[in-house]
Amino acid sequence: MQSENRIFDDLAKMVNGIAGTVAGAGREAEAAMRERAKEFVGRMDFVSREEFEAVKQMAATARAEAEALKARLDKLEGAAKPAPSPKPAAKPRAK
């Protein structure tokens, strides 16, 4: 009876070791695939999310500044325009 338990114990240890090895190999394969994907994307001249967000923020800031400057320019141009002069009254024609 004792020998059967020992066989089962050894078998359980072996299966446990195999499961750990398979899980480790899976993690290594995933890491390798992830690295290959990063290399592939790097060669494609894609930008990272951080770079994209930074440029997006810069564009929003530039757009806001341009709109503020346009409003200021419109205001200055409006103040610089002379008031329209009244048209002289038309003289009635003699018949």
C-alpha positions, 0 to 999 in steps of 0.5 A: 500500500505504501508503495502505491502512495509513493508512486502517486506522490511521484506522479503528482510531483512530476505532473506538477513540474510539467505544469510549471514548465508548460506555464513558464514556456507559455510566459516565455513564448508570450514575452517573445511574441510581444518583443517581436510585435514591438520590433515590427511596429517599431519598423513601421514608424508608428508612434507610441501612445505617449507621443501621440497624446503629447502632440495632440495636446500641443495641437489643442493648445496651438488651436486655442492660441490661434483662435484667441489671436484671431479674435483679438485681430478681428477686434483690432481691425474692427476698431481701426475701421473708420465709421462709414460716412453718410451718403449725401442726399440725392438732389431731385431732378428737374423736369 
